[in-house]
Every structure is written in C-alpha cells, then in structure tokens.
Amino acid sequence: MGQVTIYVEDSALEAAKRAAERAKVSLSQWFGKFATQEREAQDQRRNWETFFAEIDRLRDPNDGPDGWDELLLDRNAGLGQDTPRESF
C-alpha cells in the first residue's frame, strides 16, 4: 500500500475531517475513497474507449474482411436484385 502526503487549505482539511467523522472512517480512508472512485471511473472510461475503438475498427472500410461494409455485404448476400421502382 502506498503512502502520500498532501497539502490542503486548513478549512478544506477541517471539512474533510468532519466528513470522515460522519462517515465513521479514518481521514486516510476517506481520502482513499476518492482515489478508488477515480480508478473505477478510469476503468469505465477505458472500457468505453475499447468498445468504441472496436466499433471504429469494424467500420473502417480498409480493414479487410472484418470491416463494417463487408459485414453488411455478407449479411445481404444472396438476396438478389431489388425490383425497379414504379413511377408515380
């Protein structure tokens, strides 16, 4: 477990101490909660970034047989020709 030293204004420190007291945790645990929440938020963003990167990869027409356009063409293969539109 790592150890850090932080500097905060006295009024902010007093507010943090009161909040930790209300939460019935140590001041260190109270600050640690924010670090844990930030790590989880970063993990969540990383998951979304990975998801969208995969979507972008699939949409890239230069990406070979796994590209988005090729997937659509494969899905519609064998459907035949569209019928001509009628004029009004």
CYANA upper distance limits for C-alpha pairs under 8 A (distance plus 0.5 A):
  8 VAL  CA     12 ALA  CA      6.75
  8 VAL  CA     13 LEU  CA      6.69
  9 GLU  CA     13 LEU  CA      6.76
 10 ASP  CA     14 GLU  CA      6.69
 11 SER  CA     15 ALA  CA      6.75
 12 ALA  CA     16 ALA  CA      6.63
 13 LEU  CA     17 LYS  CA      6.63
 14 GLU  CA     18 ARG  CA      6.75
 15 ALA  CA     19 ALA  CA      6.67
 16 ALA  CA     20 ALA  CA      6.57
 16 ALA  CA     27 LEU  CA      7.64
 16 ALA  CA     30 TRP  CA      8.33
 17 LYS  CA     21 GLU  CA      6.60
 17 LYS  CA     27 LEU  CA      6.54
 18 ARG  CA     22 ARG  CA      6.70
 19 ALA  CA     23 ALA  CA      6.68
 19 ALA  CA     30 TRP  CA      8.43
 20 ALA  CA     24 LYS  CA      6.49
 20 ALA  CA     25 VAL  CA      5.85
 20 ALA  CA     26 SER  CA      6.51
 20 ALA  CA     27 LEU  CA      5.99
 20 ALA  CA     30 TRP  CA      6.07
 21 GLU  CA     25 VAL  CA      6.78
 21 GLU  CA     26 SER  CA      7.80
 21 GLU  CA     27 LEU  CA      8.42
 23 ALA  CA     30 TRP  CA      8.49
 25 VAL  CA     29 GLN  CA      6.55
 25 VAL  CA     30 TRP  CA      6.79
 26 SER  CA     30 TRP  CA      6.66
 27 LEU  CA     31 PHE  CA      6.78
 28 SER  CA     32 GLY  CA      6.49
 29 GLN  CA     33 LYS  CA      6.62
 30 TRP  CA     34 PHE  CA      7.77
 31 PHE  CA     35 ALA  CA      7.42
 32 GLY  CA     36 THR  CA      6.74
 33 LYS  CA     37 GLN  CA      6.67
 34 PHE  CA     38 GLU  CA      6.62
 35 ALA  CA     39 ARG  CA      6.70
 36 THR  CA     40 GLU  CA      6.75
 37 GLN  CA     41 ALA  CA      6.64
 38 GLU  CA     42 GLN  CA      6.62
 39 ARG  CA     43 ASP  CA      6.69
 40 GLU  CA     44 GLN  CA      6.66
 41 ALA  CA     45 ARG  CA      6.68
 42 GLN  CA     46 ARG  CA      6.51
 43 ASP  CA     47 ASN  CA      6.65
 44 GLN  CA     48 TRP  CA      6.87
 45 ARG  CA     49 GLU  CA      6.51
 46 ARG  CA     50 THR  CA      6.56
 47 ASN  CA     51 PHE  CA      6.68
 48 TRP  CA     52 PHE  CA      6.63
 49 GLU  CA     53 ALA  CA      6.46
 50 THR  CA     54 GLU  CA      6.72
 51 PHE  CA     55 ILE  CA      6.92
 52 PHE  CA     56 ASP  CA      6.59
 53 ALA  CA     57 ARG  CA      6.59
 54 GLU  CA     58 LEU  CA      6.71
 55 ILE  CA     59 ARG  CA      6.70
 56 ASP  CA     60 ASP  CA      6.69
 57 ARG  CA     63 ASP  CA      7.52
 57 ARG  CA     67 GLY  CA      7.54
 58 LEU  CA     63 ASP  CA      7.81
 58 LEU  CA     66 ASP  CA      6.86
 58 LEU  CA     67 GLY  CA      5.08
 58 LEU  CA     68 TRP  CA      5.22
 59 ARG  CA     67 GLY  CA      6.13
 59 ARG  CA     68 TRP  CA      4.78
 59 ARG  CA     69 ASP  CA      7.37
 60 ASP  CA     67 GLY  CA      6.17
 60 ASP  CA     68 TRP  CA      7.02
 61 PRO  CA     67 GLY  CA      5.96
 61 PRO  CA     68 TRP  CA      7.08
 61 PRO  CA     69 ASP  CA      6.61
 61 PRO  CA     70 GLU  CA      8.27
 62 ASN  CA     67 GLY  CA      7.57
 63 ASP  CA     67 GLY  CA      5.62
 64 GLY  CA     70 GLU  CA      8.40
 65 PRO  CA     70 GLU  CA      6.42
 65 PRO  CA     71 LEU  CA      8.18
 66 ASP  CA     70 GLU  CA      7.07
 66 ASP  CA     71 LEU  CA      7.17
 67 GLY  CA     71 LEU  CA      6.86
 68 TRP  CA     72 LEU  CA      6.93
 69 ASP  CA     73 LEU  CA      6.72
 70 GLU  CA     74 ASP  CA      6.51
 71 LEU  CA     75 ARG  CA      6.62
 72 LEU  CA     76 ASN  CA      6.74
 73 LEU  CA     77 ALA  CA      6.39
